[in-house]
Amino acid sequence: MNLRDLKYLINVAKEGHFARAAKKSFVSQPTLSMQIKKLEEELGVKIFERAQKKLITTPTGRELLKKVEIILHEVEEMKNLAKNATDPYSGGLIIGAFPTLAPYLFPEFVKKILKNFPQLKLLLVEEKTEDLIKMLKDGEIDAAFLAMPNLDNQLESKKIFTEEFLLAVPTSHNFAKKKIIDQKELQGLELMLLKEGHCLRDQALEVCSMIGAVEKQTFRATSLEALRQMIIAGSGITLIPKIAAKTGDGISYLKIKSPPKRAVGLFFRKSSAKKKLMMEVAKILEVPFRIKPLKKPPNTK
């Protein structure tokens, strides 16, 4: 048994097909099939059921694959640790953020990081919070900007900034000329929110419960930009994090008295070989991390 065979095993499990797994592994199909068979014989168990048109992972195989993923992850961490020991401030760094944060945060983040660590090669990833946490724990990314608090004992986090929520209304709305609004005026109002799975939706629902507002049941947006366009069209009102409130986009943004807030932190694995670098990145960003307002909102999907 060697690391190459374990990687073959993972590829077969992911593809569910020997031909596709062989192509991904850069070997012939007979070679891959033979190596998997040898591995099964060595372990004395069946890892895959070979059906006519597909492979089915056995219950024992699924448990073994969990162990294999841990082994390969630890080997990769060993390599990273050795590499970072010689030069922790060079090489690749993969950072993620959720969609309602990434377009507004990443431009300033990249500028600050490359100024301080010019040898780093940054790769930025935009995914939903749940996916980012999985990718982070699986070692697919090095760190992620997520809403706090940190409730996972495998992860460590450092707060980068705290921002308040603003009330976003069409310029034709009777609140539009206000600069600040009392929470009492929001009680019972219907707010448009994002669909299930978005971190901002969960945050907005918490805020709604705090201020006595409710969700507008006839509409749910697929993205923050879609939500913004619906407000511009006069279809309703919503809560927008301050980082996403941009001048000149046809929306009036009102401050809320005793405003609800959210904290954003940089999350990374406690076991990460890049932990020292992550701590320095967090330190650079938090002193202070301000987002410069743009004249127009960024293009978001």
C-alpha positions in Angstrom: 0.0 0.0 0.0 1.4 3.4 -0.9 0.1 7.0 -1.3 -0.3 6.6 -5.0 -2.8 3.7 -4.4 -4.7 5.8 -1.9 -5.0 8.6 -4.4 -6.3 6.1 -6.9 -8.9 4.9 -4.4 -10.2 8.5 -3.8 -10.4 9.1 -7.6 -12.4 5.9 -8.2 -14.8 6.8 -5.3 -15.3 10.3 -6.6 -15.8 9.3 -10.2 -17.7 6.1 -9.6 -16.2 4.8 -12.8 -12.9 3.1 -13.6 -12.4 4.8 -17.0 -12.9 8.3 -15.7 -10.9 7.7 -12.6 -8.0 6.3 -14.7 -8.0 9.4 -16.9 -8.0 11.6 -13.8 -5.1 9.5 -12.4 -3.1 9.6 -15.7 -2.9 5.8 -15.9 -4.6 3.1 -18.0 -7.8 1.6 -16.9 -6.4 -2.0 -16.5 -3.5 -0.6 -14.3 -6.0 1.3 -12.1 -8.3 -1.7 -11.8 -5.4 -4.0 -10.9 -4.1 -1.6 -8.2 -7.5 -1.3 -6.6 -7.9 -5.1 -6.6 -4.5 -5.6 -5.0 -5.5 -3.1 -2.3 -8.7 -4.9 -1.6 -6.8 -8.2 -1.4 -4.2 -6.7 1.0 -7.0 -5.3 3.3 -9.1 -8.4 2.9 -12.3 -6.5 2.2 -14.4 -5.4 -0.8 -14.2 -1.6 -1.2 -16.3 -1.4 -4.3 -19.2 -3.4 -5.7 -18.7 -3.7 -9.4 -22.2 -3.4 -10.9 -22.8 -3.6 -14.7 -22.6 0.1 -15.4 -21.4 1.7 -12.2 -19.4 1.2 -9.0 -21.0 1.2 -5.6 -18.9 1.9 -2.5 -19.5 -0.7 0.2 -20.2 0.3 3.8 -16.7 -0.8 4.8 -15.3 1.0 1.8 -17.0 4.3 2.9 -15.3 4.0 6.3 -12.0 3.3 4.8 -12.3 6.2 2.4 -12.8 8.6 5.4 -9.4 7.3 6.8 -7.7 7.7 3.4 -8.9 11.3 3.1 -7.4 12.0 6.6 -4.1 10.4 5.7 -3.7 12.3 2.4 -4.7 15.5 4.1 -2.0 15.0 6.8 0.6 14.2 4.2 -0.2 17.4 2.4 0.0 19.3 5.7 3.5 17.7 6.2 4.6 19.0 2.8 3.2 22.4 3.5 4.9 22.5 6.9 8.3 21.6 5.4 7.8 24.2 2.7 6.7 26.9 5.1 9.6 26.2 7.3 11.9 27.5 4.6 9.8 30.4 3.4 6.3 30.8 5.0 5.6 34.0 3.0 5.8 32.6 -0.5 3.8 30.1 -2.5 0.1 29.7 -2.9 -2.6 31.0 -0.5 -6.3 30.1 -1.1 -8.8 32.3 0.6 -12.6 32.0 0.5 -15.5 34.3 1.3 -19.3 34.1 1.1 -21.0 35.7 -1.9 -22.5 38.7 -0.1 -19.0 39.6 1.2 -16.5 38.5 -1.4 -17.0 41.2 -4.1 -16.7 44.0 -1.6 -14.0 42.6 0.6 -11.5 41.0 -1.8 -10.3 44.1 -3.7 -9.0 45.8 -0.5 -7.8 42.5 0.9 -5.7 41.7 -2.1 -4.2 45.2 -2.1 -3.2 44.9 1.6 -1.8 41.3 1.4 0.3 41.8 -1.7 1.7 45.0 -0.3 2.9 43.1 2.8 3.6 39.7 1.2 4.5 40.3 -2.5 5.7 36.7 -3.0 2.4 35.2 -2.2 0.2 33.8 -5.0 -3.4 34.4 -4.1 -6.3 32.4 -5.2 -9.7 33.7 -4.2 -12.8 31.5 -3.8 -16.4 32.6 -3.5 -18.8 30.0 -2.0 -21.6 29.8 0.5 -20.7 29.6 4.2 -21.5 25.9 4.6 -19.3 25.0 1.5 -16.4 27.1 2.7 -16.4 25.5 6.1 -16.3 22.0 4.5 -13.5 23.1 2.1 -11.6 24.6 4.9 -11.8 21.5 7.1 -11.0 19.2 4.1 -7.8 21.3 3.4 -9.1 22.5 0.0 -8.6 26.2 1.1 -6.2 27.8 3.6 -8.6 30.3 5.2 -12.0 31.9 4.8 -13.8 35.1 5.8 -16.9 34.0 7.7 -19.4 35.5 10.0 -18.5 35.1 13.7 -18.7 33.5 16.2 -16.6 30.4 15.6 -18.4 27.3 16.8 -16.1 24.6 15.4 -13.4 23.3 17.6 -11.2 22.4 14.5 -11.1 26.0 13.4 -9.5 29.1 14.8 -10.6 32.6 14.0 -9.5 36.2 14.4 -12.0 39.1 14.1 -11.3 41.4 11.2 -14.1 44.0 11.4 -17.6 44.6 12.7 -20.1 46.4 10.6 -23.7 47.6 11.0 -26.7 46.8 8.9 -28.5 49.6 7.1 -32.0 49.8 5.9 -32.1 49.9 2.1 -35.2 51.5 0.5 -36.2 52.7 -3.0 -35.6 56.5 -3.6 -39.4 56.8 -4.0 -40.1 55.3 -0.5 -41.5 57.6 2.2 -38.4 56.7 4.3 -36.0 57.7 1.6 -35.3 61.3 2.8 -34.5 60.1 6.3 -30.8 59.7 7.4 -31.6 57.7 10.4 -34.5 55.6 11.6 -35.7 54.2 14.9 -36.1 50.5 15.3 -39.7 51.1 16.4 -40.5 52.4 13.0 -39.5 49.0 11.5 -41.8 46.9 13.6 -44.2 44.9 11.4 -42.6 45.9 8.1 -42.0 43.3 5.5 -38.4 42.9 4.3 -37.1 41.1 1.2 -34.5 38.5 1.9 -32.2 36.1 0.1 -33.1 32.5 -0.4 -32.1 29.6 1.8 -28.4 28.8 2.1 -27.1 32.3 2.2 -25.3 33.5 5.3 -26.8 37.0 4.9 -30.3 35.5 5.0 -29.7 33.9 8.4 -28.1 37.2 9.7 -31.1 39.2 8.4 -33.6 36.9 10.0 -31.8 37.4 13.4 -32.0 41.1 12.9 -35.7 40.9 11.9 -36.4 39.1 15.2 -34.5 41.9 17.1 -36.3 44.8 15.5 -39.8 43.3 15.0 -39.8 43.1 11.2 -40.9 40.1 9.2 -39.9 38.4 5.9 -41.8 39.2 2.7 -43.1 35.7 1.8 -43.8 36.4 -1.8 -40.2 37.1 -2.8 -36.7 35.6 -2.2 -33.6 36.7 -4.1 -30.9 34.4 -5.4 -28.1 37.0 -4.9 -27.5 40.3 -3.2 -27.4 42.0 -6.6 -30.8 40.6 -7.5 -32.1 41.9 -4.2 -30.6 45.3 -4.9 -32.3 45.5 -8.3 -35.6 44.7 -6.8 -35.2 47.6 -4.4 -34.3 49.9 -7.2 -37.4 48.8 -9.0 -39.5 49.8 -6.0 -40.5 46.2 -5.1 -39.7 46.4 -1.4 -37.1 47.2 1.3 -34.3 45.2 2.9 -31.3 45.1 5.2 -27.9 45.6 3.7 -24.6 45.2 5.4 -22.7 48.5 5.4 -19.8 47.0 3.3 -22.3 46.5 0.4 -23.9 49.9 0.6 -22.6 51.9 -2.4 -23.3 55.4 -3.4 -25.0 56.1 -6.8 -26.8 52.8 -7.1 -30.4 54.3 -6.9 -31.0 53.2 -3.3 -31.4 55.2 -0.2 -29.5 53.7 2.8 -30.7 54.7 6.3 -28.8 54.2 9.5 -30.7 52.4 12.3 -30.6 53.7 15.8 -28.8 51.2 18.0 -28.0 49.4 14.8 -27.8 45.6 14.5 -24.3 44.4 13.6 -22.3 41.5 12.3 -18.7 40.5 12.9 -16.5 39.1 10.2 -13.4 37.0 11.0 -10.7 35.2 9.2 -11.1 31.4 9.9 -8.3 28.8 9.5 -7.5 25.3 10.7 -5.8 25.0 14.1 -3.6 22.3 12.6 -2.7 24.4 9.5 1.0 24.6 8.5 0.2 28.2 7.5 -1.2 29.2 10.9 1.6 31.7 11.6 1.0 33.3 8.2 -2.8 33.4 8.9 -2.2 35.2 12.2 -0.1 37.8 10.5 -2.6 38.3 7.8 -5.3 38.8 10.3 -3.2 41.3 12.2 -2.5 43.3 9.1 -6.2 43.4 8.2 -7.6 44.4 11.5 -5.5 47.5 12.1 -7.7 49.0 10.7 -9.6 47.3 7.9 -11.8 49.9 6.1 -13.7 49.4 2.9 -13.5 52.5 0.6 -17.0 53.3 -0.8 -17.4 52.8 -4.6 -19.5 55.0 -6.9 -21.1 51.9 -8.3 -21.7 48.4 -6.9 -19.4 45.7 -8.3 -20.7 43.3 -10.9 -21.9 40.2 -9.0 -23.5 37.0 -10.3 
